[in-house]
Amino acid sequence: MNAFDERFVRTIKDECLSRMIFFDEGMLRRALVEFMVHYHEERPHQGLGNVVPKPSRDSMPNDGAVLRRERLGGLLSYYYRKRRTA
């Protein structure tokens, strides 16, 4: 297998699939979709210099309150700074 594929499979298993019990295919699909959004839009990647591949915000502020967004009932967390309004 490709090294990138192996790394992704290990990541999704460690961070998501091995921590949940699925009762039907719908639950598994929802978990996979939520993880993919988290993986591409919120999670920094070491191979990319600890940047997010497709950030959901154009520019991240350096000041302001730190907020937490949860996915999958708190299994995945994303921390970001609240934008200040002028």
LINTA-V138851 format. One record per run of one state. SS is the DSSP state (a for helix, b for strand, c for the rest). FROM is the first residue (numbers start at 1). TO is the last residue. If there is no record, write none. Layout:
ss=(SS SS)
from=(FROM FROM)
to=(TO TO)
This chain:
ss=(c a c a c a c b a c b c b a c b c)
from=(1 3 16 17 20 25 42 45 46 49 51 52 66 72 75 76 82)
to=(2 15 16 19 24 41 44 45 48 50 51 65 71 74 75 81 86)
